[in-house]
């Protein structure tokens, strides 16, 4: 195994072009586990730790450009307001040591359906900035996951950053595991309210071959809330609407039975998480509306 250690981003792109099968490593929280257990033995490892720009973020008027290697611990500390769903998801990632090393770029590169960042990324909306010596492009997050641990990157591309929409409304994340920490999700769910467009987005993890959105549930809930005038009135979401939303989220999943849980349990848990997170986000929205009216 050859270890490549570029000092600049351009050197990294050149190395990836010369060795398309080289496996990028930054936090190493996924790659090193696979290597240590001899599940993977790449010819080349491409170490990106010397490239400081990958650990930086830029906050614009409407978006955050998040470097691929920004650790989860820094997302938790510095981006709670701009990216609340991702900050909540970051809290559930493994241990403090891993949260200090791992970043969103690694989750995206691995593209495991159980990655904790994926539901929040899908619910929040955004795009992955991929680059090679041929140029750069933005891949919409909805199009990034192509199969089990497969993504839309070309062999010579690296993830440079993720462009994420700044929250315009409440966001929540929920995860079910066999214990409270150091656990792979049995299933996970993210939800984001987008009052500016009066839409809802969701993300489901560990309950299908890829991370997915529950689009029928999103469309149903947005239409029901619009029809009832809830965005303006701030009235509670009717229980029947919440139940139908939860049922549609559960129905969107395509889980399997495995050592962590059964398909039946995953569908049930997703329904519970969908109903609860909807309640939490809507209460946050109502509280915010109430505070504005009192101002």
N, C-alpha and C positions, 0 to 999 in steps of 0.2 A: 504494500500500500504506500503510495507516494503522497506526501503532505505538502500542499501548495499554500503559501502564505503571502498573498498580495498585500502591498502597502497602501494602494489606492483603489478606488472604484474602477478606474479604467484598467488597471492591472487585473482586477478580478474578472472583468468582462472578457479580457483577452485570454485569461486562463480557462474560463468556461467555454470560450469558442474553440480553443485548442483541445480541450478535454470535455466534451459534452456530457459524458457520464459521471463527471466529478460531482461528488455530493457536497453541497454547501454545509458548513457548520459554523454556528455563531454561539448560541447558548449551549448547544449540544445535548439538551435534555431529552431529545428523542433519538438522535443519531447515535450517541454514545451508548445508550441502552441496547440498541439493536446490534451494534458492533460487539459490545461486551458479551452478549448472549449468542454471538455468532449467527445472528439472523440476517446480517448484511456484511459483505466484505468488498467494499468498492475498491477499484484500482487507485482512485484519487480522492482525497479529502481536500475541500477548498475552504480554508479558514478565513472567515470574514471579520475577525475580531480586531484587526488593526484599522479598520475603516470606520472612523469616528462618526461620520455623517449618518450612518445607519442607526445610531443611537440617539438621534435628535428628532424633534418634531417642530412643525411650523403651524401656527394657528392663524387662519385667514378669517375673512368676514363670515363665511358660511361653512367652511370645511377645516379639517385638521389633516395635515400631511404627516403621517406617523411613520418614522423610520422603521424598517423591517426588524431591527434588533433592539428597539426600545424595550427595556425589561418591564414585565408586568407590574413590578413594584413601583416603577415610576409612573405608569399609567394610573395606578391606584392613587398615588399621591398628588399627581399634577393635572389629571384630566377628568376628575369627577364631574365637573360641571359640563364640559364640552361633550364627553363621551361616557355618560353615566352607566349605560348598559355594559359597555366593555370594561369599565372600572369594577362593576359588580362581578362580572365573570372572572376578572383577574384575581379577585379575592379567593376564588375557589380553586385556583391552579395549584395543585400539589402542596409543596412546603415553602416556607420563606426563602430557603436557599434556591429553590428552582424558580421562584418568582423573581428573584434577583438576577437570574441568568436568562430564562426563557423569554421569548418575544413573539409577537403576532406573526412575524415572517416565518418562523419555524412551524407554527401551527398550520399556516397556509401551505408551506412547502410540503409538509407531511400529508396534509389533506385527509387526516383520519376523521371519520364521521364523529368520533368521540372527542375531538379537540374542543376545549372549553371556549375558545374565542369565537368559534364559527356562528353559534346562534345570535350572539350580540352583533357580529359584523353583518349578518343577513338582515336582522331587524333594523339596525341603524341605517343601512344602505351605504354604498360607496364603491370604490374600484381599487384594484390592485395595480400598482405601477411596476410593470415588468420591463427589463432592459437587457439588450445584448449589444454586441458591436455593430449590429445592423440598425439599431435605433431603439426607441422606447415606445411603449403603448400602455393604455389603460384598459384593463379587463374588468368589466362590471362584476361585482361580487356574485351576482346571480348566475353568471356564466363561468365562474372560476372552477367549480367542482365538477369533474367530468366522470368520476367513477370511484370505486373503493380505493382510497389512498392515491388517487390520480387527480391532476389538475390541468389547467389550460396552458401551462408554461411550455414554450418550445424548448428543445434540448439545450440550446445555447443561452437561454434567458435566466436571469436572476431577479428575485424580488427586491426592489429598491425601497419601496414605501407602500403604504396603504392610504388612500384618500378617503376620508370618512366625513359624512355630513355631521355638522354640529347639531346636537339635540335641540329640537324646537318644542319638545314636550317630554313627559316622563318616560323613562325606560326601566325595564326590570329584567332580571335574569334569575332562573331557578334551575337547580340541578339535583338529581337523585343519585345517591351513591350508597355503597354498602357501609360507609362510615363517613365521618365529617371531614377528614383531611386525607391527603395522599391517596386519592382514589380516582379511578377512571369512571366517568359518568355512566350510569345505567341508562339514563336519558337526561336531556337538558332542554330548556326552553327559554327563548328570549322574546320580548315584546317591546315595541316602541310606538308611542303615539306621535303622530306628526300633525299637530293642529294647523300648521301653515297650509297644508294641502288637504286637511281633514281625511287623512288616511291612517291606516294601521299596517305595520309590518311585523312579521314574526320570524323566528328561526328555530329549527328543531335540530338537536344533535343526538347522536348515538341511537337513532331509531329508524334509520334508512341507510342504504349503501353510501349515500353522501349526505352532508348537511343540506337541509331543505327548508323552504318556506311553506307555510300552510296558506296558500293563496286563496282558496275558497273560503277559509275562515276569515281572512283579512277582508275580503270583499263583502262577505256577509255582515261583519261587524261594522264596517265603515258605512254601508248602506243603511243598516238598522239605526245607527247613531244619527245619521243625517236625517233620516225620515222622522225620527222622534225629536229632532232639534236639540240633541243632547250637547253638542259642541257649544251651543249658545247658552242653554239653560243650566248646564252643569248638574242636571238631575242624575240620580243613580241609574246605572245600567240595569234594566229589568232582569230579574233572575232567569226568565225564559231565554232572553238574548244571550246572557252569559253562558247558560247551559248549551245552547246551540253552537256558540263559538267554541266551547270546550270540546264538544262532540266532533266538530269539523277539524279541529286541531288533531285530535286523536285519530280521526279517519285519514288524515294526510300522511301519517307515518306508515312505514313499511319495515317494521322491525323483525328481528330474528330471535330465536331462543339461543342463549349462550350461557357461559358460566356466570355472568353478572346478573342475568334476569331473563324472564320469558318475554315473548312478544306480547302476550296478553297483559302482563304487568306493565310493560313499557307504554302500551296504549292507554291503560288506566291512569298511570302516573302523569302522562302528558296532559290528559284531560283535567286532572286535578291542578297541575301547575298552570295550565292556561287560564282556568277560572280564577285561581288565586292571584296570578300576576296581573290579570286584567283588573281585578278589584283594587290591587295596590296602585297600579298606574292611574286608574280613573280617580281614585281618592286623591292622589297627588295633584292631578289636573284640577279637580274641584277645589282643593285647598288653594291652589295658585290663582284660580279665577276669583275665589272669594277674597284673597288678599289684594288683588288688583282693584276690585270693586270698592274696597275700603280705603284705598290709597287716595 
